[in-house]
């Protein structure tokens, strides 16, 4: 089955005449029909030229030189690629240990959280860790430093990698939804709380979500080839032309992005809307009760725990909505473009910013727990101090 894109870099945007470009393209006529539409060709030519065979020095040179063919969109794209050479490795260095420490602390318990909440948070940390490994370390960094990772093209595992990567991403997103729903039940449905907000229920829900996520993403195995592409595009594996231009496969992939992250995005907004409405209603009743109490009455410990749970819920939900918004918009637009809806144009640097924010969301939950949970902060301090205490003890 022929690959959609040629192995050699696409012709440069300058220095070659229009006829010269057509001649180069004709060499690959057996693998692709380049004459889909003028817009299609321009989009892929730009993306191939700015990603194939480029290094950090090339990007910096393009930014510093005054090339007439470099549009504002491409200059922003190159600037982001330069930033990513530092941003992605730093994100990996911080994200992996942060999530590992979070998993260990939550697994040991005694963080002032219920077993149900601890189960959801630990599952989210595991999913985020898998996304960092499968997406950031094994996908984006090799693409960014592709001159050091050409050996990946000889490893026929890209289709399996894609299934695992998208399944982990789905888990990370839908675990946030299940946690939001669990907190809605705990805050708004006191009668259902005793039956639903249990450790056993949490594990059943998380296991079901994991199984469905794996089944949902099997279609990537049949869409993509097993060869790594090493080009920064929504597909990181090579793809055949009949799949790329198939409306059936495009519709299936469009449905994939609707289910993740569009549906979770709106579900979280909806569930949090119900939670806020309930809090506003009950807060009025509490104010009337407080007015009957004496001024010196201490704050109820249950109310304090409830307040921290609400803060944790809203911060996690808000973090997801903020960091996933741009990725969601570009993913939906990109699929609508291939389905024929081309009234709006989004430059490719929007995709890069979306990727950067989406991957950042996998590293922020630890910071959220530190800020909102006092006992978690204390446990984290003990974990950080432990190696230094061992060194001091050894030296003594």
VOPAGU-2260 file (C-alpha; in pm, 1 decimal, decimal comma):
REM VOPAGU-2260
SITE   aa  ch    i         X         Y         Z
SITE  UNK   A    0       0,0       0,0       0,0
SITE  UNK   A    1     171,6     324,0    -106,9
SITE  UNK   A    2     238,6     597,7     141,1
SITE  UNK   A    3      66,7     932,2     102,4
SITE  UNK   A    4     370,5    1149,6     144,4
SITE  UNK   A    5     710,6    1109,5     -23,0
SITE  UNK   A    6    1007,7    1020,1     190,8
SITE  UNK   A    7    1220,4    1305,5      62,3
SITE  UNK   A    8    1158,5    1659,8     186,4
SITE  UNK   A    9     910,7    1862,0     -14,0
SITE  UNK   A   10    1047,5    2138,5    -239,2
SITE  UNK   A   11    1133,8    2466,9     -75,7
SITE  UNK   A   12     892,3    2756,1    -102,2
SITE  UNK   A   13    1151,6    2972,5    -272,5
SITE  UNK   A   14    1432,8    2922,7    -515,1
SITE  UNK   A   15    1222,4    2690,9    -734,9
SITE  UNK   A   16     990,7    2809,5   -1007,1
SITE  UNK   A   17     629,4    2698,2   -1035,8
SITE  UNK   A   18     715,6    2458,3   -1318,6
SITE  UNK   A   19    1008,0    2321,3   -1118,6
SITE  UNK   A   20     778,7    2251,4    -826,6
SITE  UNK   A   21     533,7    2071,6   -1050,7
SITE  UNK   A   22     812,4    1857,4   -1193,3
SITE  UNK   A   23     925,7    1757,5    -845,2
SITE  UNK   A   24     570,3    1673,4    -750,1
SITE  UNK   A   25     519,6    1466,6   -1064,7
SITE  UNK   A   26     794,6    1233,0    -946,8
SITE  UNK   A   27     561,3    1125,4    -669,7
SITE  UNK   A   28     250,1    1101,9    -887,0
SITE  UNK   A   29     232,6     729,2    -822,8
SITE  UNK   A   30     175,5     784,0    -451,5
SITE  UNK   A   31     -42,4    1093,8    -436,6
SITE  UNK   A   32    -266,6    1311,9    -641,1
SITE  UNK   A   33    -132,4    1655,2    -550,6
SITE  UNK   A   34    -406,1    1830,6    -744,3
SITE  UNK   A   35    -679,0    1800,1    -482,8
SITE  UNK   A   36    -726,3    2172,8    -438,8
SITE  UNK   A   37    -487,0    2465,5    -441,3
SITE  UNK   A   38    -554,3    2524,8     -73,7
SITE  UNK   A   39    -483,0    2159,8      12,7
SITE  UNK   A   40    -146,3    2174,0    -161,3
SITE  UNK   A   41     -46,4    2501,3       1,6
SITE  UNK   A   42    -133,2    2376,3     348,6
SITE  UNK   A   43      65,6    2053,5     313,4
SITE  UNK   A   44     358,1    2220,2     135,7
SITE  UNK   A   45     390,7    2474,7     413,9
SITE  UNK   A   46     364,9    2210,9     684,4
SITE  UNK   A   47     612,2    1975,9     515,7
SITE  UNK   A   48     864,9    2249,6     447,3
SITE  UNK   A   49     858,4    2389,5     797,4
SITE  UNK   A   50     889,6    2049,7     963,5
SITE  UNK   A   51    1091,5    1818,1     741,8
SITE  UNK   A   52    1466,2    1806,2     792,6
SITE  UNK   A   53    1480,6    2123,8     996,5
SITE  UNK   A   54    1701,4    2179,2    1297,3
SITE  UNK   A   55    1715,4    2445,3    1566,6
SITE  UNK   A   56    1986,9    2638,4    1382,1
SITE  UNK   A   57    1781,0    2638,3    1062,3
SITE  UNK   A   58    1477,2    2776,2    1242,0
SITE  UNK   A   59    1683,2    3046,4    1412,5
SITE  UNK   A   60    1843,9    3134,5    1079,3
SITE  UNK   A   61    1504,8    3168,6     912,9
SITE  UNK   A   62    1383,3    3395,5    1190,7
SITE  UNK   A   63    1691,1    3618,6    1180,2
SITE  UNK   A   64    1715,9    3638,4     798,4
SITE  UNK   A   65    1495,3    3856,5     579,6
SITE  UNK   A   66    1335,0    3606,8     344,3
SITE  UNK   A   67    1054,0    3742,9     130,5
SITE  UNK   A   68     868,1    3411,6     124,9
SITE  UNK   A   69     844,6    3392,3     505,7
SITE  UNK   A   70     493,1    3507,0     594,7
SITE  UNK   A   71     391,1    3616,4     942,9
SITE  UNK   A   72     226,6    3277,8    1002,8
SITE  UNK   A   73     548,8    3094,7     919,3
SITE  UNK   A   74     760,7    3327,5    1132,8
SITE  UNK   A   75     534,0    3261,1    1430,6
SITE  UNK   A   76     553,8    2888,2    1349,5
SITE  UNK   A   77     934,7    2894,1    1346,8
SITE  UNK   A   78     943,1    3097,8    1668,3
SITE  UNK   A   79     725,0    2838,0    1839,3
SITE  UNK   A   80     951,2    2558,1    1715,7
SITE  UNK   A   81    1251,1    2733,3    1869,0
SITE  UNK   A   82    1062,5    2773,0    2197,9
SITE  UNK   A   83     959,1    2407,9    2190,0
SITE  UNK   A   84    1321,4    2290,4    2177,4
SITE  UNK   A   85    1346,5    2412,3    2537,4
SITE  UNK   A   86     982,6    2387,5    2644,9
SITE  UNK   A   87     919,0    2018,8    2566,6
SITE  UNK   A   88    1233,2    1873,4    2733,5
SITE  UNK   A   89    1172,0    2089,5    3042,7
SITE  UNK   A   90     809,7    1978,2    3050,5
SITE  UNK   A   91     919,6    1614,0    3039,0
SITE  UNK   A   92    1182,3    1666,0    3309,2
SITE  UNK   A   93     923,2    1825,5    3539,7
SITE  UNK   A   94     614,4    1625,6    3440,4
SITE  UNK   A   95     742,5    1269,2    3487,6
SITE  UNK   A   96     872,1    1303,4    3846,3
SITE  UNK   A   97     581,3    1530,5    3944,5
SITE  UNK   A   98     323,2    1272,2    3842,1
SITE  UNK   A   99     525,0     985,2    3990,0
SITE  UNK   A  100     546,1    1165,9    4325,4
SITE  UNK   A  101     174,4    1244,5    4308,9
SITE  UNK   A  102      91,2     878,3    4247,1
SITE  UNK   A  103     307,8     765,8    4540,1
SITE  UNK   A  104     163,0    1024,0    4781,0
SITE  UNK   A  105    -197,0     949,8    4685,1
SITE  UNK   A  106    -136,5     573,5    4699,6
SITE  UNK   A  107      -0,8     599,9    5054,6
SITE  UNK   A  108    -310,8     798,9    5152,5
SITE  UNK   A  109    -345,3    1019,4    5461,6
SITE  UNK   A  110    -388,1    1333,0    5249,4
SITE  UNK   A  111    -719,1    1436,2    5403,8
SITE  UNK   A  112    -913,9    1307,4    5102,2
SITE  UNK   A  113   -1176,4    1036,4    5084,5
SITE  UNK   A  114   -1084,5     700,9    4927,7
SITE  UNK   A  115   -1317,8     777,1    4638,4
SITE  UNK   A  116   -1154,3    1114,5    4558,0
SITE  UNK   A  117    -807,6     965,7    4606,1
SITE  UNK   A  118    -890,9     693,1    4350,4
SITE  UNK   A  119    -997,6     945,3    4088,3
SITE  UNK   A  120    -698,0    1173,3    4144,9
SITE  UNK   A  121    -452,7     883,3    4134,0
SITE  UNK   A  122    -608,5     755,0    3809,5
SITE  UNK   A  123    -578,3    1102,8    3658,9
SITE  UNK   A  124    -211,3    1117,4    3759,7
SITE  UNK   A  125    -142,1     775,5    3601,1
SITE  UNK   A  126    -317,6     879,6    3278,7
SITE  UNK   A  127    -126,7    1208,5    3268,8
SITE  UNK   A  128     201,7    1022,1    3318,4
SITE  UNK   A  129     119,5     790,1    3026,8
SITE  UNK   A  130      33,3    1089,5    2805,8
SITE  UNK   A  131     365,9    1253,2    2892,1
SITE  UNK   A  132     554,4     934,2    2802,2
SITE  UNK   A  133     358,2     835,7    2490,4
SITE  UNK   A  134     282,4    1181,5    2351,3
SITE  UNK   A  135     548,3    1421,7    2474,5
SITE  UNK   A  136     855,3    1198,5    2505,7
SITE  UNK   A  137     787,1     941,9    2231,7
SITE  UNK   A  138     610,3    1167,7    1981,2
SITE  UNK   A  139     677,4    1541,7    2006,2
SITE  UNK   A  140    1039,1    1533,7    2119,8
SITE  UNK   A  141    1148,6    1287,4    1844,1
SITE  UNK   A  142     970,9    1506,5    1587,0
SITE  UNK   A  143    1138,2    1816,6    1727,1
SITE  UNK   A  144    1483,8    1654,2    1724,6
SITE  UNK   A  145    1417,5    1429,9    1427,5
SITE  UNK   A  146    1780,5    1431,2    1310,7
SITE  UNK   A  147    1856,9    1220,0    1622,5
SITE  UNK   A  148    1554,5     991,5    1592,4
SITE  UNK   A  149    1558,8     868,0    1232,8
SITE  UNK   A  150    1606,1     516,7    1369,5
SITE  UNK   A  151    1237,4     523,4    1470,4
SITE  UNK   A  152    1144,7     493,0    1103,2
SITE  UNK   A  153    1281,9     137,4    1115,5
SITE  UNK   A  154    1061,6      41,8    1411,1
SITE  UNK   A  155     719,0     -71,8    1279,3
SITE  UNK   A  156     513,6      17,0    1587,3
SITE  UNK   A  157     362,8     355,6    1504,8
SITE  UNK   A  158       4,4     231,6    1460,6
SITE  UNK   A  159      13,5      55,7    1799,9
SITE  UNK   A  160     175,1     364,3    1950,9
SITE  UNK   A  161    -110,4     575,5    1812,5
SITE  UNK   A  162    -374,6     350,2    1968,5
SITE  UNK   A  163    -206,7     360,7    2310,8
SITE  UNK   A  164    -143,5     735,9    2291,5
SITE  UNK   A  165    -502,8     826,9    2204,0
SITE  UNK   A  166    -640,6     578,5    2458,6
SITE  UNK   A  167    -427,8     736,9    2732,8
SITE  UNK   A  168    -539,1    1084,6    2624,9
SITE  UNK   A  169    -904,2     978,0    2631,2
SITE  UNK   A  170    -856,7     833,2    2979,3
SITE  UNK   A  171    -694,9    1154,3    3102,1
SITE  UNK   A  172    -987,2    1359,1    2970,8
SITE  UNK   A  173   -1272,5    1132,0    3074,6
SITE  UNK   A  174   -1126,9    1070,5    3420,4
SITE  UNK   A  175   -1167,6    1444,8    3471,4
SITE  UNK   A  176   -1533,4    1414,4    3366,5
SITE  UNK   A  177   -1598,9    1121,3    3601,5
SITE  UNK   A  178   -1432,8    1308,5    3887,5
SITE  UNK   A  179   -1649,3    1612,7    3814,4
SITE  UNK   A  180   -1963,4    1396,7    3815,0
SITE  UNK   A  181   -1858,1    1228,0    4139,8
SITE  UNK   A  182   -1818,4    1567,4    4307,9
SITE  UNK   A  183   -2154,8    1679,7    4170,3
SITE  UNK   A  184   -2317,4    1379,2    4337,4
SITE  UNK   A  185   -2125,3    1436,9    4661,3
SITE  UNK   A  186   -2221,4    1805,6    4677,8
SITE  UNK   A  187   -2572,8    1810,1    4533,2
SITE  UNK   A  188   -2721,1    1461,5    4591,5
SITE  UNK   A  189   -2682,3    1367,6    4957,2
SITE  UNK   A  190   -2909,9    1062,3    4928,2
SITE  UNK   A  191   -2716,9     919,3    4632,1
SITE  UNK   A  192   -2379,7    1010,6    4784,6
SITE  UNK   A  193   -2374,7     716,5    5028,7
SITE  UNK   A  194   -2431,3     469,6    4742,4
SITE  UNK   A  195   -2226,8     623,3    4459,6
SITE  UNK   A  196   -1929,3     803,3    4616,6
SITE  UNK   A  197   -1751,3     485,8    4720,4
SITE  UNK   A  198   -1405,8     347,2    4646,8
SITE  UNK   A  199   -1554,4      37,9    4480,8
SITE  UNK   A  200   -1778,1     248,5    4254,0
SITE  UNK   A  201   -1485,6     472,7    4158,8
SITE  UNK   A  202   -1276,5     172,8    4050,4
SITE  UNK   A  203   -1565,3      28,9    3845,7
SITE  UNK   A  204   -1618,4     364,5    3670,9
SITE  UNK   A  205   -1246,8     412,2    3604,2
SITE  UNK   A  206   -1209,5      56,2    3471,6
SITE  UNK   A  207   -1508,5     100,6    3241,2
SITE  UNK   A  208   -1373,1     428,9    3105,7
SITE  UNK   A  209   -1032,9     270,1    3043,7
SITE  UNK   A  210   -1184,8     -25,3    2855,8
SITE  UNK   A  211   -1408,4     196,5    2641,0
SITE  UNK   A  212   -1117,7     429,2    2562,4
SITE  UNK   A  213    -907,0     138,7    2436,3
SITE  UNK   A  214   -1192,0       1,6    2223,8
SITE  UNK   A  215   -1276,3     345,0    2083,5
SITE  UNK   A  216    -923,8     406,2    1957,5
SITE  UNK   A  217    -862,1      72,5    1785,0
SITE  UNK   A  218    -961,6     237,9    1456,2
SITE  UNK   A  219    -626,4     421,4    1452,6
SITE  UNK   A  220    -457,3      84,5    1395,4
SITE  UNK   A  221    -643,8      47,5    1066,4
SITE  UNK   A  222    -612,5     414,7     964,2
SITE  UNK   A  223    -238,8     464,9    1008,3
SITE  UNK   A  224      58,4     263,6     889,0
SITE  UNK   A  225     317,0     110,6    1121,6
SITE  UNK   A  226     591,0     351,9    1008,7
SITE  UNK   A  227     678,8     669,9    1198,2
SITE  UNK   A  228     645,0     984,4     991,0
SITE  UNK   A  229     850,5    1224,2    1210,6
SITE  UNK   A  230     656,7    1526,4    1086,7
SITE  UNK   A  231     455,0    1750,3    1316,0
SITE  UNK   A  232      99,9    1706,5    1196,2
SITE  UNK   A  233    -209,4    1563,6    1370,8
SITE  UNK   A  234     -93,4    1231,5    1222,1
SITE  UNK   A  235     253,2    1132,1    1342,8
SITE  UNK   A  236     246,0     802,6    1150,6
SITE  UNK   A  237     252,7     773,2     775,2
SITE  UNK   A  238     -92,0     762,9     620,3
SITE  UNK   A  239    -211,6     642,8     284,1
SITE  UNK   A  240    -375,7     880,1      37,8
SITE  UNK   A  241    -700,8     685,6       6,1
SITE  UNK   A  242    -750,2     711,7     382,7
SITE  UNK   A  243    -660,8    1079,6     407,1
SITE  UNK   A  244    -906,8    1181,4     136,7
SITE  UNK   A  245   -1176,0     932,6     235,4
SITE  UNK   A  246   -1485,3    1108,7     367,4
SITE  UNK   A  247   -1572,7     796,2     565,8
SITE  UNK   A  248   -1247,1     791,7     759,5
SITE  UNK   A  249   -1254,4    1170,2     796,8
SITE  UNK   A  250   -1603,4    1147,8     944,3
SITE  UNK   A  251   -1488,7     874,4    1185,9
SITE  UNK   A  252   -1194,0    1084,7    1296,1
SITE  UNK   A  253   -1419,3    1388,3    1324,1
SITE  UNK   A  254   -1642,5    1185,5    1555,9
SITE  UNK   A  255   -1331,2    1091,3    1755,0
SITE  UNK   A  256   -1251,1    1457,8    1823,4
SITE  UNK   A  257   -1616,2    1529,2    1902,5
SITE  UNK   A  258   -1612,2    1257,5    2169,5
SITE  UNK   A  259   -1272,2    1374,8    2297,3
SITE  UNK   A  260   -1241,0    1653,6    2394,3
SITE  UNK   A  261   -1560,3    1834,3    2276,7
SITE  UNK   A  262   -1819,5    1627,0    2466,6
SITE  UNK   A  263   -1611,0    1619,9    2790,3
SITE  UNK   A  264   -1553,0    1995,5    2753,7
SITE  UNK   A  265   -1926,1    2071,6    2753,0
SITE  UNK   A  266   -2009,7    1803,0    3009,1
SITE  UNK   A  267   -1767,7    1959,0    3256,9
SITE  UNK   A  268   -1921,6    2301,5    3196,8
SITE  UNK   A  269   -2271,4    2158,0    3241,6
SITE  UNK   A  270   -2190,3    1958,8    3556,6
SITE  UNK   A  271   -2009,1    2251,8    3713,7
SITE  UNK   A  272   -2305,2    2474,2    3623,3
SITE  UNK   A  273   -2538,3    2244,4    3820,6
SITE  UNK   A  274   -2289,4    2239,9    4108,4
SITE  UNK   A  275   -2261,5    2619,7    4118,1
SITE  UNK   A  276   -2639,4    2655,0    4107,1
SITE  UNK   A  277   -2676,3    2415,5    4401,2
SITE  UNK   A  278   -2407,3    2597,6    4599,1
SITE  UNK   A  279   -2574,8    2935,0    4544,6
SITE  UNK   A  280   -2910,3    2798,8    4660,6
SITE  UNK   A  281   -2773,7    2625,5    4970,3
SITE  UNK   A  282   -2545,6    2917,7    5062,6
SITE  UNK   A  283   -2850,5    3140,6    5113,6
SITE  UNK   A  284   -2995,3    2890,6    5359,4
SITE  UNK   A  285   -2663,1    2868,2    5542,6
SITE  UNK   A  286   -2642,2    3245,1    5576,1
SITE  UNK   A  287   -2980,8    3248,3    5750,5
SITE  UNK   A  288   -2862,7    2974,3    5989,0
SITE  UNK   A  289   -2535,6    3156,6    6060,4
SITE  UNK   A  290   -2727,3    3469,5    6149,4
SITE  UNK   A  291   -2888,4    3277,6    6437,1
SITE  UNK   A  292   -2552,3    3157,5    6569,1
SITE  UNK   A  293   -2324,2    3348,2    6801,5
SITE  UNK   A  294   -2026,8    3526,4    6644,5
SITE  UNK   A  295   -1774,7    3309,0    6827,9
SITE  UNK   A  296   -1907,5    2978,7    6696,4
SITE  UNK   A  297   -1619,0    2793,1    6528,7
SITE  UNK   A  298   -1651,5    2685,7    6164,9
SITE  UNK   A  299   -1790,4    2339,0    6114,1
SITE  UNK   A  300   -1520,3    2092,1    6005,5
SITE  UNK   A  301   -1759,8    1931,0    5754,0
SITE  UNK   A  302   -1824,8    2268,3    5591,0
SITE  UNK   A  303   -1449,6    2334,6    5573,0
SITE  UNK   A  304   -1387,3    1997,0    5407,1
SITE  UNK   A  305   -1672,9    2065,1    5168,3
SITE  UNK   A  306   -1525,3    2403,7    5078,8
SITE  UNK   A  307   -1185,4    2249,7    4995,6
SITE  UNK   A  308   -1353,4    1982,0    4783,9
SITE  UNK   A  309   -1539,2    2247,8    4586,0
SITE  UNK   A  310   -1221,5    2450,1    4532,7
SITE  UNK   A  311   -1035,2    2138,5    4413,7
SITE  UNK   A  312   -1317,7    2053,5    4173,4
SITE  UNK   A  313   -1338,3    2399,3    4018,0
SITE  UNK   A  314    -962,2    2441,6    3985,0
SITE  UNK   A  315    -916,9    2103,4    3812,0
SITE  UNK   A  316   -1214,0    2164,4    3582,3
SITE  UNK   A  317   -1106,0    2519,5    3501,2
SITE  UNK   A  318    -751,7    2401,8    3430,7
SITE  UNK   A  319    -882,2    2143,7    3181,0
SITE  UNK   A  320   -1112,8    2388,9    3004,1
SITE  UNK   A  321    -846,2    2658,0    2978,2
SITE  UNK   A  322    -563,0    2437,2    2849,3
SITE  UNK   A  323    -769,0    2217,0    2616,0
SITE  UNK   A  324    -977,0    2489,3    2447,4
SITE  UNK   A  325    -734,2    2577,9    2169,2
SITE  UNK   A  326    -651,0    2215,2    2087,0
SITE  UNK   A  327   -1022,8    2135,4    2067,4
SITE  UNK   A  328   -1095,7    2428,0    1833,6
SITE  UNK   A  329    -812,8    2339,8    1593,9
SITE  UNK   A  330    -892,2    1966,5    1592,2
SITE  UNK   A  331   -1257,1    2025,8    1503,3
SITE  UNK   A  332   -1169,6    2290,1    1244,1
SITE  UNK   A  333    -909,0    2064,7    1082,6
SITE  UNK   A  334   -1159,7    1780,9    1037,5
SITE  UNK   A  335   -1431,9    2018,2     914,8
SITE  UNK   A  336   -1182,2    2146,4     658,2
SITE  UNK   A  337   -1135,7    1797,4     513,8
SITE  UNK   A  338   -1512,5    1749,5     511,8
SITE  UNK   A  339   -1546,1    2056,5     289,7
SITE  UNK   A  340   -1627,1    2338,4     536,2
SITE  UNK   A  341   -1356,8    2594,7     452,0
SITE  UNK   A  342   -1505,7    2930,8     541,0
SITE  UNK   A  343   -1250,8    2993,8     819,8
SITE  UNK   A  344    -872,0    2957,0     793,6
SITE  UNK   A  345    -658,4    2876,4    1098,1
SITE  UNK   A  346    -278,9    2890,9    1059,7
SITE  UNK   A  347     -73,9    2590,3    1165,6
SITE  UNK   A  348      87,8    2770,6    1458,0
SITE  UNK   A  349    -253,0    2749,3    1632,2
SITE  UNK   A  350    -205,7    2372,4    1633,4
SITE  UNK   A  351     140,1    2411,3    1792,5
SITE  UNK   A  352       8,1    2633,9    2071,2
SITE  UNK   A  353    -276,9    2387,0    2124,4
SITE  UNK   A  354     -30,2    2097,5    2159,4
SITE  UNK   A  355     179,4    2298,1    2406,5
SITE  UNK   A  356    -119,0    2383,3    2627,0
SITE  UNK   A  357    -263,5    2032,9    2607,7
SITE  UNK   A  358      64,0    1874,7    2721,8
SITE  UNK   A  359     101,9    2136,2    2995,0
SITE  UNK   A  360    -232,8    2021,0    3138,1
SITE  UNK   A  361     -71,1    1685,2    3217,1
SITE  UNK   A  362     180,2    1852,6    3448,0
SITE  UNK   A  363     -35,8    2101,5    3638,8
SITE  UNK   A  364    -247,8    1880,4    3864,4
SITE  UNK   A  365      39,6    1833,7    4111,0
SITE  UNK   A  366      63,9    2211,6    4147,1
SITE  UNK   A  367    -313,8    2225,4    4196,2
SITE  UNK   A  368    -297,4    1971,5    4480,2
SITE  UNK   A  369      -9,1    2159,9    4643,6
SITE  UNK   A  370    -202,1    2487,4    4635,4
SITE  UNK   A  371    -541,2    2352,5    4745,9
SITE  UNK   A  372    -458,3    2061,9    4979,0
SITE  UNK   A  373    -263,9    2131,3    5298,6
SITE  UNK   A  374    -190,5    1768,1    5386,1
SITE  UNK   A  375     -78,9    1687,7    5032,6
SITE  UNK   A  376     159,6    1983,3    5054,3
SITE  UNK   A  377     303,2    1846,9    5378,2
SITE  UNK   A  378     347,9    1500,2    5228,2
SITE  UNK   A  379     521,5    1649,0    4924,9
SITE  UNK   A  380     762,2    1840,5    5148,7
SITE  UNK   A  381     848,7    1518,7    5329,6
SITE  UNK   A  382     912,3    1338,4    4999,9
SITE  UNK   A  383    1138,1    1618,8    4876,8
SITE  UNK   A  384    1328,6    1636,5    5206,4
SITE  UNK   A  385    1372,4    1260,0    5236,9
SITE  UNK   A  386    1675,4    1222,5    5000,1
SITE  UNK   A  387    1852,1    1516,3    5166,5
SITE  UNK   A  388    1784,7    1372,4    5511,6
SITE  UNK   A  389    1936,5    1042,2    5399,4
SITE  UNK   A  390    2247,8    1221,3    5269,7
SITE  UNK   A  391    2287,9    1418,0    5593,8
SITE  UNK   A  392    2234,8    1102,9    5798,3
SITE  UNK   A  393    2491,7     914,6    5589,1
SITE  UNK   A  394    2747,6    1193,1    5626,7
SITE  UNK   A  395    2704,3    1197,7    6003,7
